[in-house]
Amino acid sequence: MTFTLRMSNVIVGRSELEFRDAALGFAHGAFRPGLGYELTEPIFALLDGARDDAEALARYQRSRDALRLTLTDSSGATVNVRNLHIRRNAGAAPGEPALMLEIETDDPTLLGTTP
C-alpha cells in the first residue's frame, strides 16, 4: 500500500512504509520525494544537526509541526501519526533509497492490528 505525505494539497512524497512494528507503534520505509519535498527539505535537514542539542531539536520539532503534514493511505484515509521524520539514509549503498520516512503511530490499519 502506498502512503502519501502532503502539506496542504502539495505532495511532499510517498512511501510504502515497508517495515512495521506494531509492538513499538513504528513504521518506516523508502521515501520517494514529490514536488513539495524541496519546500520541507531544509526543515528535515535540521534534524541531522540536532542530535544532542535540546534547543536545536525543539526548533526542528516546532518547524516540522508548522508544516501541518498529513499522511494518507492509498484509499485517501488519513493515518493517525504521533511523530514523523524524513531522514537521509547515510549508509545507503548504490541502489538503496537515499531517504527514509519514519513514523510513530497507533493506527491499527497501518500496523496490521485491525480486528
C-alpha positions as CSV (number, residue, x, y, z in Angstrom):
1,M,0.0,0.0,0.0
2,T,1.3,3.4,-0.9
3,F,1.2,6.2,1.7
4,T,1.2,9.8,0.6
5,L,2.7,12.7,2.7
6,R,1.1,16.1,2.0
7,M,1.5,19.6,3.1
8,S,-1.9,21.1,2.3
9,N,-2.6,19.9,-1.2
10,V,1.1,19.6,-2.1
11,I,2.5,16.1,-2.3
12,V,5.7,16.0,-0.3
13,G,6.4,12.4,-1.2
14,R,5.3,8.7,-1.0
15,S,6.4,5.6,0.9
16,E,5.3,2.0,1.1
17,L,6.3,2.0,4.8
18,E,7.6,-1.5,4.2
19,F,8.8,-2.1,7.8
20,R,6.3,-2.1,10.6
21,D,6.5,-2.9,14.3
22,A,3.1,-3.0,15.9
23,A,4.5,-3.5,19.4
24,L,6.5,-0.3,19.1
25,G,4.0,1.6,17.0
26,F,6.7,2.3,14.5
27,A,6.8,2.1,10.7
28,H,9.4,3.2,8.2
29,G,10.3,2.7,4.6
30,A,11.9,4.2,1.5
31,F,10.7,7.8,0.8
32,R,10.2,8.9,-2.8
33,P,10.1,12.7,-2.8
34,G,7.4,14.6,-4.6
35,L,7.4,18.2,-6.0
36,G,6.8,19.6,-2.5
37,Y,9.8,17.9,-0.8
38,E,12.0,20.8,-1.7
39,L,9.8,23.0,0.5
40,T,10.3,20.8,3.5
41,E,13.8,19.6,3.0
42,P,15.5,22.4,4.9
43,I,13.4,21.6,8.0
44,F,14.1,17.9,7.9
45,A,17.8,18.7,7.5
46,L,17.6,20.4,10.9
47,L,17.2,17.0,12.5
48,D,20.7,15.9,11.4
49,G,22.3,18.8,13.4
50,A,20.0,18.4,16.4
51,R,21.3,15.0,17.7
52,D,22.4,16.1,21.2
53,D,21.2,19.6,21.2
54,A,17.9,20.0,23.0
55,E,17.3,23.6,21.8
56,A,18.0,22.6,18.1
57,L,15.7,19.6,18.5
58,A,12.9,21.8,19.8
59,R,13.5,24.2,16.9
60,Y,13.2,21.3,14.5
61,Q,10.0,19.9,16.1
62,R,8.4,23.4,16.1
63,S,9.3,23.9,12.4
64,R,8.2,20.5,11.4
65,D,4.9,20.8,13.2
66,A,4.3,24.2,11.5
67,L,4.3,22.3,8.2
68,R,1.0,20.6,9.2
69,L,1.9,17.5,7.3
70,T,-0.7,14.7,6.8
71,L,-0.3,11.1,5.8
72,T,-2.9,9.2,3.8
73,D,-3.2,5.7,2.7
74,S,-3.9,4.6,-0.9
75,S,-7.7,5.0,-0.3
76,G,-7.2,8.6,0.8
77,A,-7.9,7.9,4.5
78,T,-5.8,9.9,7.0
79,V,-3.3,7.9,9.0
80,N,-3.0,8.9,12.7
81,V,0.6,9.9,13.2
82,R,2.2,10.8,16.6
83,N,5.6,11.6,15.2
84,L,7.2,11.8,11.7
85,H,10.7,12.2,10.3
86,I,12.3,12.1,6.9
87,R,16.0,11.1,7.3
88,R,18.9,10.7,4.9
89,N,20.0,7.1,4.7
90,A,23.7,8.0,5.2
91,G,24.8,4.4,4.9
92,A,22.9,3.7,1.7
93,A,24.7,1.5,-0.8
94,P,24.2,2.2,-4.5
95,G,20.6,1.3,-5.4
96,E,19.3,1.7,-1.9
97,P,16.9,4.5,-1.0
98,A,18.6,7.8,-0.1
99,L,15.7,9.0,2.1
100,M,13.6,7.1,4.7
101,L,10.2,8.1,6.1
102,E,9.8,7.1,9.8
103,I,6.6,7.4,11.7
104,E,5.3,6.6,15.2
105,T,1.6,5.7,15.2
106,D,-1.1,3.7,17.0
107,D,-3.2,3.5,13.8
108,P,-4.4,-0.2,13.7
109,T,-4.9,-0.2,9.9
110,L,-1.3,0.8,9.3
111,L,0.2,-1.6,11.9
112,G,-2.0,-4.5,10.9
113,T,-3.6,-4.8,14.2
114,T,-7.2,-4.3,13.0
115,P,-9.6,-6.9,14.5
